[in-house]
């Protein structure tokens, strides 16, 4: 089987919000972008020489509006089945992300009240519901869905045979992708320590690159150094009782 290639599909700005196209025997799309961007993703897939009708699967990395906002539209345009993790079914089925958002820093606090984050979008029922590591060989790419909870309970990443990790919001470029190559938290995490544990688990697999939802690809060694600093920061916050975490019933504490 041919090795899997990762192609970014900018949805908002040059790299502020990204979806991805995985190219193997058959194409797979990862994430569906913001509301109203299904047609744009569809056109960019075609611009890369791929017939959108050939797309075998659309993987949604998690239940935030900028990643599943156009899932129903993209499903309608391509006919491809949608896949998501069981722990994020509530956002998928209601068309609304869990609220309130839990900011990771000043950027998140600034963005938390932004109207676009609180929209209700067309809901969807995943055709494939995953709960654990899932091989995508049958869908035409040499890659695996990897559960990476923390950003949301149902966050997933996709790891290809070439070692490319399509990481959703496991990590981001600084300032919501505007500062390229500089690792940072995305604006929100439901469980910061859980997300960091997922990130370190993925780094232990020695990925070649981390392709993120916000910004350009990140180099693993730079992310490892950032993760060490972040662990120290979060440990201080936890010791001081200042680390917000969403509980199982969805309420922050």
N, C-alpha and C positions, 0 to 999 in steps of 0.2 A: 504494500500500500504506500502511496506517495506520502511524504512527510507533510505535516500540517503547517500552513503559513497563516500568520496573524496580520490582518489588514485593518487599520483603524478607520472608523467611519465617524468623522466629526458631526455632531448633531447640533451643538450650540457653540458659536465662535469657532476658532481654529482647533482648540482642544479643550474648551471649557467643559463640555459634556461629550463623552464618546460612547458610541456603540462599536462593535467589532464584527468583522467577517472572518470566519475560519475557512480556509480553503484546503480541501483534501480530495477524496473521491467525489464527495458531494459537499456543498457549502452549508455552513451553520452560522447563524447570527447569534451574537451574544449581546443582550440588552436591547431595549426598544425606545430609549430616549424619553424626552419630554413630551407632554401632550401635543398632538398635532404634527409630530415629526415622522410619522410612519411613511408618508409619501416621499419625504427627503431621503430616508434610509433606503427605501425601495429603489429610488433613482440612483443612489450612490452604488448600491449593489450591482445594478445594471451597468453603470459606468466602469466597473471593474471587470467587465466581460462575463458576468454571471447572470443567467436567466433567473429572476427571482422565483419563478415557479419551480426551480430545481432545489431551492433551499429545503433542507431536510428537517431542520429543527430551529427553534428560537429559544435560547436559554435566557431566562431572566435572573439576574444575580441577586436581587433582593427587592423588598417591598417599599421602595421610595419612588415618588412620582417621577423623578428625572431618569429612572431606569425602567419603569414599567408603564409610563404614561401613554405610550402608543402601542402597547402590546396587542390589544384587541384589533386595532387598525392594521398593524403589520401582519397579524395572523390572517385577517381578511384579504389583504393584498397579495400575500404569498401562498396562502393555503397551508403553510408549515405548522406543525404542532408546536405548542408552547410547553415549556418545562419550567417548573419552579419548585422550591423546597416546601415541604409540608408546614414548617413553622411560620412561613409568611403567607399562608393561605388567606388569612383574614384581610390583609390589604388587597390582595389580588381579587378576592370575591366581592369586596365592597367598593373598590376603586378609590380608597382613601388610605393614606399612610397612617400608622399609629401615631397618635399625638398625646402629649406635647413632644416635640423634638427635644432631644437632650444635647445641648451644644458642647463641643469639645474645646471651645475657646472664643475669643472675640468675634471671629468671622461667623461662627454659628449663632452667637447671641444677636449679631446684626441681622442675620438672615432668617432667624426663627419666626419673625412676624411677617415675612414676605408673602404676599397673597398667593404667588404661584405655587408655594409649597403646600397650600391647604385646599387646592382644587380637588374636586371629585371627578375622576376620569372614568371612561368606560371600563367596567370590571371584566374579568375573564376567569375562566376555570382552566387551570393547567391540564393539558392532555396527558402529560407525564408528570407525576408527583414524585420527587426524590426525597429520601430521608438519609441517605449515606452516599459514599463514593459510588459513582456511576460511570461505567465505560460508555463512550460515544462511538465506538467502532461500528456498530450497526447503523449509525446515522451518517457514516461516510468520513469521519475524521478520527485520527489517532490522538485522542484526548480523553480526559476524565473530568467529570464534575466532582469538585472537592468541597464538602461542607466547610465553611469558614465563619462560624457564628461569632457574633459580637457587635458588629455594626448594626445588624438586626439579627433576630434569632434564626432566621432562615437564609442568611447570606451564604452564597456559594461563589467559588472561583472555578475557572477551567484551566487545567494544566495539560499542555500538549506534549507530544512525543519529543519535540525539540527543546523542551524545557521552558517554553513561554507560558507564563502564568497570567491569564486574563483575570484580573483581581477585583473587578467591581470597585467597591469603596473600602476594601481592606486597608488601603493606603492611598494617598493622593499626592499630587504636586501642591506645593504651597499656594495659599491664597486662591483656593478653588481651581487650581490648575494654571494659574497665571504665571507663576514662577517655575519655569521648567527645570526638571532634574533635581529639585529640592524636595525630599520626602516630607510629608506632613499628614496630620489627621485630616480627613474630610470634616465638614462643619459639624457633623453629628455622629454620635455612637450611642446605641442603647446600653452597651456594656463595654467600656473602654478596655478593661483588663482582659475580658474575654476575647475582644478583637485582637489585642496584642498577642495573646496566646495563639490565636489562629494564624496571625502573621508569622510568628516565629516557627510554627509548625510547617508552614509553606516554605519559609527560608531554609529550613533543615533539609528540604528536598533539592536544594541547590538549583533553583530556577535560573535560566539564562537572563531573562528580563521580566519585569512586572509591568504589564499593560493595564492601565488604570482608567477608571471612569472619568477622572478629571485631571487632564494634563498629558504629558508625553511619557514614554516608557522610563521606568526607574531602574537604576543599577542595583543589584542585590547587595553588594558590599556597602553601598551608601545607605541603603535601607536598614541593614543590620546595625550600623553605627547609630542611626536614628532610633531604632527600636531599643537599644541599650539605654539611651538617654531618656526615652519615653517611659521605660520601666521605672527608672529612678523617680521621674516626675510623678507618675501615677501612684507609686508607693508612698510618696510624701502626702499626696492628696488623700489617699485612703486612710493613712494614719491620722490625719487631721479631721476625718469624717466629712470630707468635702468632695467626694467622688460620687456623682449621681449615676444610678444604675436602674434600668427598668426591670421591675419584678415580673414574675411569670404571668400575673394577671394584667400586665401592661401598665401598671402605675409606677411612676418613678419614686425612688426613695433616696 
